[in-house]
Amino acid sequence: MATGKFQKGQTGNPRGRPKGSINKVGKEAKEVIALAAEGLGGAERLLVWAKEAPENEKAFWSTIYPKLLPLTVAGDKDNPLQTVSKIILTDLE
């Protein structure tokens, strides 16, 4: 029975959200921001803004667009990513 306190050997928060559950506040915030973006002109307005000035296009590519990229790079179960490392030792004399 969970008492709200950690038991010996227990990991994670006994009263927290279950692993993988959706953060309701984050989800609602994203929905509100999406509605505001549509009200401000959506994709068409973003495109016009990005083309208005070079610094706007730079902001788009360096700040906005990377948010679409995955946070982690991983393979799949049948084709995992592999890394190759090479260490070269040299004399510093």
LUMBA-78020 format. One record per residue (C-alpha): residue number from 0; residue in three letters; x, y, z. Coordinates in pm, 1 decimal, m for minus. Layout:
<r k="NUM" r="ala" east="X" north="Y" up="Z"/>
...
END
This chain:
<r k="0" r="met" east="0.0" north="0.0" up="0.0"/>
<r k="1" r="ala" east="141.6" north="339.8" up="m97.5"/>
<r k="2" r="thr" east="168.9" north="567.2" up="201.9"/>
<r k="3" r="gly" east="305.2" north="864.7" up="13.6"/>
<r k="4" r="lys" east="653.6" north="802.3" up="150.7"/>
<r k="5" r="phe" east="941.6" north="622.1" up="m11.1"/>
<r k="6" r="gln" east="995.1" north="266.6" up="98.5"/>
<r k="7" r="lys" east="1338.2" north="103.3" up="102.1"/>
<r k="8" r="gly" east="1434.7" north="11.1" up="m253.7"/>
<r k="9" r="gln" east="1151.8" north="211.7" up="m410.4"/>
<r k="10" r="thr" east="1221.4" north="445.5" up="m700.7"/>
<r k="11" r="gly" east="1004.7" north="718.4" up="m844.2"/>
<r k="12" r="asn" east="735.7" north="924.9" up="m679.8"/>
<r k="13" r="pro" east="472.1" north="702.7" up="m514.4"/>
<r k="14" r="arg" east="203.4" north="972.3" up="m560.4"/>
<r k="15" r="gly" east="321.1" north="1122.8" up="m890.5"/>
<r k="16" r="arg" east="189.4" north="1083.9" up="m1242.7"/>
<r k="17" r="pro" east="226.1" north="736.9" up="m1390.3"/>
<r k="18" r="lys" east="521.1" north="703.4" up="m1627.3"/>
<r k="19" r="gly" east="424.6" north="809.7" up="m1978.9"/>
<r k="20" r="ser" east="106.3" north="991.8" up="m1881.1"/>
<r k="21" r="ile" east="32.2" north="1325.0" up="m2045.4"/>
<r k="22" r="asn" east="104.7" north="1643.9" up="m1853.4"/>
<r k="23" r="lys" east="m238.7" north="1815.5" up="m1864.5"/>
<r k="24" r="val" east="m103.5" north="2167.0" up="m1806.8"/>
<r k="25" r="gly" east="155.3" north="2130.3" up="m2083.8"/>
<r k="26" r="lys" east="m103.4" north="1985.9" up="m2322.0"/>
<r k="27" r="glu" east="m351.2" north="2266.5" up="m2251.6"/>
<r k="28" r="ala" east="m79.6" north="2532.0" up="m2288.6"/>
<r k="29" r="lys" east="17.9" north="2390.2" up="m2629.5"/>
<r k="30" r="glu" east="m346.0" north="2395.9" up="m2740.3"/>
<r k="31" r="val" east="m387.7" north="2761.7" up="m2634.4"/>
<r k="32" r="ile" east="m65.3" north="2860.9" up="m2812.2"/>
<r k="33" r="ala" east="m179.9" north="2677.9" up="m3127.3"/>
<r k="34" r="leu" east="m513.8" north="2863.5" up="m3120.0"/>
<r k="35" r="ala" east="m335.9" north="3196.9" up="m3075.0"/>
<r k="36" r="ala" east="m102.5" north="3117.6" up="m3364.8"/>
<r k="37" r="glu" east="m400.1" north="3044.5" up="m3590.0"/>
<r k="38" r="gly" east="m565.7" north="3368.5" up="m3480.5"/>
<r k="39" r="leu" east="m248.8" north="3558.2" up="m3571.3"/>
<r k="40" r="gly" east="m246.3" north="3417.8" up="m3923.9"/>
<r k="41" r="gly" east="m104.9" north="3068.7" up="m3880.9"/>
<r k="42" r="ala" east="150.2" north="2929.3" up="m4122.3"/>
<r k="43" r="glu" east="90.8" north="3198.2" up="m4383.3"/>
<r k="44" r="arg" east="167.5" north="3477.9" up="m4135.7"/>
<r k="45" r="leu" east="473.6" north="3294.8" up="m4003.4"/>
<r k="46" r="leu" east="606.7" north="3267.2" up="m4357.1"/>
<r k="47" r="val" east="549.7" north="3639.2" up="m4423.2"/>
<r k="48" r="trp" east="719.6" north="3725.6" up="m4091.5"/>
<r k="49" r="ala" east="1020.9" north="3503.9" up="m4163.8"/>
<r k="50" r="lys" east="1068.0" north="3672.4" up="m4503.2"/>
<r k="51" r="glu" east="1033.2" north="4029.2" up="m4365.7"/>
<r k="52" r="ala" east="1389.4" north="4048.1" up="m4236.5"/>
<r k="53" r="pro" east="1703.9" north="3831.9" up="m4231.1"/>
<r k="54" r="glu" east="1702.5" north="3823.8" up="m3850.3"/>
<r k="55" r="asn" east="1346.7" north="3683.2" up="m3856.2"/>
<r k="56" r="glu" east="1452.0" north="3403.1" up="m4089.7"/>
<r k="57" r="lys" east="1753.6" north="3334.5" up="m3867.6"/>
<r k="58" r="ala" east="1523.6" north="3317.9" up="m3562.7"/>
<r k="59" r="phe" east="1296.9" north="3075.7" up="m3748.8"/>
<r k="60" r="trp" east="1578.0" north="2837.7" up="m3841.6"/>
<r k="61" r="ser" east="1770.4" north="2862.8" up="m3513.6"/>
<r k="62" r="thr" east="1487.2" north="2877.3" up="m3258.2"/>
<r k="63" r="ile" east="1149.5" north="2775.1" up="m3400.6"/>
<r k="64" r="tyr" east="1228.7" north="2496.6" up="m3648.7"/>
<r k="65" r="pro" east="1455.6" north="2293.6" up="m3414.0"/>
<r k="66" r="lys" east="1156.4" north="2246.4" up="m3181.6"/>
<r k="67" r="leu" east="1017.7" north="2005.5" up="m3444.1"/>
<r k="68" r="leu" east="1325.9" north="1785.6" up="m3432.1"/>
<r k="69" r="pro" east="1336.7" north="1481.9" up="m3202.8"/>
<r k="70" r="leu" east="1503.1" north="1535.9" up="m2866.5"/>
<r k="71" r="thr" east="1690.2" north="1207.7" up="m2884.3"/>
<r k="72" r="val" east="1835.8" north="1013.3" up="m3169.3"/>
<r k="73" r="ala" east="1766.8" north="643.8" up="m3147.2"/>
<r k="74" r="gly" east="1736.0" north="346.2" up="m3374.3"/>
<r k="75" r="asp" east="1458.7" north="95.4" up="m3359.8"/>
<r k="76" r="lys" east="1452.6" north="m250.4" up="m3204.0"/>
<r k="77" r="asp" east="1538.1" north="m427.0" up="m3531.1"/>
<r k="78" r="asn" east="1792.4" north="m169.8" up="m3650.4"/>
<r k="79" r="pro" east="1965.2" north="m4.5" up="m3352.5"/>
<r k="80" r="leu" east="2205.6" north="281.4" up="m3403.3"/>
<r k="81" r="gln" east="2569.4" north="188.5" up="m3386.5"/>
<r k="82" r="thr" east="2859.9" north="412.9" up="m3303.4"/>
<r k="83" r="val" east="3220.4" north="376.2" up="m3405.5"/>
<r k="84" r="ser" east="3487.2" north="530.8" up="m3188.1"/>
<r k="85" r="lys" east="3854.2" north="565.4" up="m3266.9"/>
<r k="86" r="ile" east="4112.5" north="674.4" up="m3012.7"/>
<r k="87" r="ile" east="4448.8" north="790.5" up="m3140.9"/>
<r k="88" r="leu" east="4735.5" north="825.7" up="m2893.5"/>
<r k="89" r="thr" east="5015.2" north="1057.2" up="m2996.7"/>
<r k="90" r="asp" east="5334.2" north="1179.1" up="m2835.5"/>
<r k="91" r="leu" east="5315.7" north="1541.9" up="m2726.0"/>
<r k="92" r="glu" east="5696.5" north="1586.5" up="m2743.3"/>
END
